[in-house]
């Protein structure tokens, strides 16, 4: 009798093991989402230069002002295939969030960073890293001086190419003042909003006068 019971328990155990071994934990998703291509606008550009570096911005709004790290990643120089414009683009590693994005213009000059042969400092009047154009003082540091020199050589080459292109179209002066124009537009926009507010206030005053009558 005991033998029969043991045999039955062994059979049940082996059946349970068989069920576990046949168990498939795969679940089909409730909703299947199609894959989508994400465009970065780099598809319309030719990559002229690419190298890993670390970027900093000068935080003049801090007290005291100081250099703040913006991110580490690949810095690129990209030329638009149709327009011929050249921009500097840099994204952070992993997140791919933009930390520098501005056009190269003839007046933009790389200057040595004090005490380092592998870093450069430059001004841009319209950096779009935060979507809205903003003047920035940026610094970039490379692994060694050789890489830093390669970047400067290509950067200066791009400046000259942009300069010649603008001279050919007779618009060098306007290119050198892109930042000023952007700032003027921003100021004009602020003034327009202020003017609209004043007009609304005057309109309310007139309405109140009419009500009193």
C-alpha positions as CSV (number, residue, x, y, z in Angstrom):
1,X,0.0,0.0,0.0
2,X,2.9,2.3,0.9
3,X,4.5,1.5,-2.4
4,X,1.4,2.5,-4.3
5,X,1.3,5.9,-2.4
6,X,5.0,6.6,-3.1
7,X,4.5,5.8,-6.7
8,X,1.5,8.2,-7.0
9,X,3.5,11.0,-5.3
10,X,6.4,10.5,-7.6
11,X,4.1,10.6,-10.6
12,X,2.4,13.9,-9.4
13,X,5.9,15.4,-8.7
14,X,7.1,14.5,-12.2
15,X,3.9,15.9,-13.7
16,X,4.4,19.2,-11.8
17,X,8.0,19.4,-13.1
18,X,6.9,18.8,-16.6
19,X,4.3,21.5,-16.3
20,X,6.9,23.9,-15.0
21,X,9.4,23.1,-17.8
22,X,6.7,23.6,-20.4
23,X,5.7,27.0,-18.9
24,X,6.3,29.9,-21.3
25,X,6.5,33.3,-19.5
26,X,6.2,35.2,-22.8
27,X,3.3,37.6,-23.0
28,X,2.1,39.3,-26.1
29,X,1.8,43.1,-25.7
30,X,-1.8,44.5,-25.5
31,X,-0.9,47.3,-27.9
32,X,1.8,47.0,-30.5
33,X,3.5,50.3,-31.4
34,X,5.1,50.8,-34.8
35,X,8.7,51.8,-35.0
36,X,9.2,55.4,-35.9
37,X,12.3,57.2,-37.3
38,X,13.3,60.2,-35.2
39,X,14.7,63.0,-37.3
40,X,17.4,65.2,-35.8
41,X,18.0,67.5,-38.9
42,X,21.5,66.0,-39.2
43,X,20.1,63.9,-42.1
44,X,20.3,67.1,-44.2
45,X,23.9,67.8,-43.2
46,X,27.4,66.6,-44.1
47,X,29.6,65.7,-41.1
48,X,32.9,67.6,-41.4
49,X,34.4,66.9,-38.0
50,X,33.6,64.7,-35.0
51,X,35.6,64.2,-31.8
52,X,34.9,63.5,-28.1
53,X,35.3,66.4,-25.7
54,X,33.9,68.1,-22.6
55,X,32.0,71.3,-22.8
56,X,31.7,74.2,-20.3
57,X,29.7,77.4,-20.1
58,X,30.5,80.5,-18.2
59,X,27.7,81.1,-15.7
60,X,27.8,84.9,-15.4
61,X,24.5,84.8,-13.5
62,X,26.1,83.0,-10.5
63,X,27.6,84.9,-7.6
64,X,30.5,84.7,-8.0
65,X,30.5,83.9,-11.8
66,X,32.0,80.4,-12.6
67,X,32.6,77.8,-15.2
68,X,29.9,75.1,-15.2
69,X,30.2,71.7,-17.0
70,X,27.6,71.3,-19.7
71,X,28.3,67.8,-20.8
72,X,30.6,65.2,-22.3
73,X,30.1,63.8,-25.8
74,X,31.0,64.1,-29.5
75,X,31.4,67.6,-30.8
76,X,30.5,67.9,-34.5
77,X,30.9,70.4,-37.3
78,X,28.0,70.0,-39.7
79,X,27.5,71.6,-43.2
80,X,24.0,71.9,-44.6
81,X,23.8,70.2,-48.0
82,X,21.6,72.9,-49.6
83,X,22.1,76.1,-47.6
84,X,25.8,75.7,-47.2
85,X,25.7,76.9,-43.6
86,X,28.0,75.3,-41.0
87,X,27.1,74.7,-37.4
88,X,28.7,73.3,-34.2
89,X,26.6,70.6,-32.6
90,X,27.3,68.7,-29.4
91,X,25.2,66.1,-27.6
92,X,25.6,64.6,-24.1
93,X,26.5,60.9,-23.9
94,X,23.6,58.5,-23.3
95,X,20.9,61.1,-23.1
96,X,21.9,62.7,-26.4
97,X,20.6,66.0,-25.1
98,X,22.0,69.0,-26.9
99,X,24.5,71.0,-25.0
100,X,25.8,73.2,-27.8
101,X,24.1,74.2,-31.1
102,X,25.1,77.3,-33.0
103,X,26.2,78.5,-36.5
104,X,29.8,79.2,-37.3
105,X,30.3,82.8,-38.4
106,X,33.4,84.6,-39.6
107,X,33.9,86.7,-36.4
108,X,33.8,83.6,-34.2
109,X,37.3,83.0,-32.9
110,X,38.8,80.2,-30.7
111,X,41.1,81.5,-28.0
112,X,43.5,79.5,-25.8
113,X,42.2,78.7,-22.3
114,X,44.6,80.0,-19.7
115,X,47.0,77.3,-18.5
116,X,45.9,74.6,-20.9
117,X,47.0,73.5,-24.3
118,X,44.0,71.2,-24.9
119,X,41.2,73.7,-24.3
120,X,39.6,76.6,-26.2
121,X,37.2,79.4,-25.3
122,X,34.9,81.3,-27.7
123,X,31.8,83.5,-27.7
124,X,28.5,82.8,-29.5
125,X,25.7,85.3,-29.6
126,X,23.0,82.8,-30.4
127,X,23.4,79.3,-29.0
128,X,20.2,77.2,-29.4
129,X,21.1,74.4,-26.8
130,X,18.0,75.5,-24.8
131,X,15.9,76.0,-28.0
132,X,15.8,79.8,-27.6
133,X,18.9,81.7,-28.9
134,X,21.1,82.9,-26.1
135,X,24.6,84.5,-26.0
136,X,27.1,82.2,-24.3
137,X,30.8,82.1,-23.4
138,X,31.8,78.5,-24.0
139,X,34.9,76.4,-23.4
140,X,35.8,73.0,-24.7
141,X,38.5,70.6,-23.5
142,X,39.9,67.6,-25.4
143,X,41.8,64.5,-24.4
144,X,45.2,66.0,-25.5
145,X,46.7,69.0,-27.3
146,X,46.8,67.1,-30.6
147,X,43.1,66.7,-30.6
148,X,42.6,70.3,-29.6
149,X,44.7,71.5,-32.5
150,X,42.8,69.3,-35.0
151,X,39.5,70.8,-33.8
152,X,40.9,74.4,-34.1
153,X,42.2,73.7,-37.6
154,X,38.8,72.4,-38.8
155,X,37.0,75.2,-37.0
156,X,39.1,77.9,-38.6
157,X,38.7,76.2,-42.0
158,X,34.9,76.3,-41.6
159,X,35.0,80.0,-40.6
160,X,37.0,80.8,-43.8
161,X,34.5,78.7,-45.9
162,X,31.6,80.6,-44.5
163,X,33.3,83.9,-45.0
164,X,34.0,83.2,-48.7
165,X,30.5,82.0,-49.2
166,X,29.1,85.2,-47.7
167,X,31.5,87.4,-49.6
168,X,30.4,85.7,-52.8
169,X,26.8,86.6,-52.0
170,X,27.7,90.1,-50.8
171,X,26.3,89.6,-47.4
172,X,29.4,89.5,-45.1
173,X,28.3,92.4,-43.0
174,X,24.9,90.9,-42.3
175,X,26.4,87.6,-41.3
176,X,28.8,89.2,-38.8
177,X,25.8,90.9,-37.2
178,X,23.5,87.9,-37.0
179,X,23.5,87.9,-33.2
180,X,22.8,91.6,-33.0
181,X,19.8,91.2,-35.3
182,X,18.5,88.4,-33.2
183,X,18.8,90.4,-30.1
184,X,17.1,93.4,-31.8
185,X,14.2,91.1,-32.8
186,X,13.9,89.9,-29.2
187,X,13.9,93.5,-27.9
188,X,11.3,94.6,-30.5
189,X,9.1,91.6,-29.5
190,X,9.3,92.6,-25.9
191,X,8.5,96.2,-26.8
192,X,5.6,95.0,-28.9
193,X,4.2,93.0,-26.0
194,X,4.6,96.0,-23.7
195,X,2.8,98.3,-26.1
196,X,0.0,95.8,-26.4
197,X,-0.3,95.8,-22.6
198,X,-0.4,99.5,-22.5
199,X,-3.1,99.6,-25.1
200,X,-5.3,97.1,-23.2
201,X,-4.9,99.2,-20.0
202,X,-5.9,102.4,-21.9
203,X,-8.9,100.5,-23.4
204,X,-10.0,99.4,-19.9
205,X,-9.8,103.0,-18.6
206,X,-12.0,104.3,-21.5
207,X,-14.6,101.5,-20.8
208,X,-14.8,102.5,-17.1
209,X,-15.2,106.2,-18.1
210,X,-18.1,105.2,-20.4
211,X,-19.7,103.1,-17.6
212,X,-19.6,106.1,-15.2
213,X,-21.3,108.3,-17.7
